[in-house]
Amino acid sequence: MKLISAIIKPFKLQAVREALTDLGIQGLTVTEVKGYGRQKGQTEIYRGAEYEVNFVPKLKIEIALNDDLLEAAVEAIQTNAQTGKIGDGKIFVFDLERVVRIRTGETDKDAL
């Protein structure tokens, strides 16, 4: 079992969600986050005054899945989140040691 944690641009969420749904992935968690990497923030203008935004708004998507779906899911996220410009984000993959569905007590693959 794996956990994918992907940081993407907010306007790419719908395309990524649809691609993951097409793969049969039934659930994901989305969190609004802020951060910076090579993008290093951006300059904005508000009421005529220029100011620097150090942390750029992004979305973090988390998906727990079986190993057999991993490569297809990573490819779907990369393809659908990509704009070709700086700040497209990153995909992280972690091993999942254990999963428990709280309602039923099912564990591991049955809980996904």
Secondary structure, 3 states (H helix, E strand, C coil): CEEEEEEECHHHHHHHHHHHHHCCCCCCEEEEEEECCCCCCEEEEECCEEEEECCEEEEEEEEEECHHHHHHHHHHHHHHHCCCCCCCCEEEEEECCCCECCCCCCEHHHHC
